[in-house]
Amino acid sequence: MTTPEWLKPGIYGTLLGAAFVGIVGFSWGGWMTGGGAEEMANKMAQEEVIAALVPVCLEMYRTDNERIAKLATIREASSFKRRDAVMEAGWATMPGSNGPNRDLAKACIEGLDLDES
């Protein structure tokens, strides 16, 4: 099929315009693929679940009979080892789970007042 000469600039303009709109939309327009949206939604859901579980972790701390010794161990640990110390204390293990949650342990550290004497 032959395309009339007067139609070629319109076809080229349409193709370039579509490419430009796609590039601008995905770069600056906030568009995203379904996979990117799902990844963002999963991350947000994980963060919200952890935030909702922090009070449970703090309650486990408050009701632990050995909390003074465990808290001393956590305070003595270097800042990057505190998460592991909270996990070992058992405060980041939710009832019904197989093991401690690293993200919950990190969030729980922020809820514990480690600076008090």
Secondary structure, 3 states (H helix, E strand, C coil): CCCCCCCHHHHHHHHHHHHHHHHHHHHCCCCCCHHHHHHHHHHHHHHHHHHHHHHHHHHHHHHCCCHHHHHHHHHHCCCCCHHHHHHHHCCCCCCCCCCCCHHHHHHHHHHCCCCCC
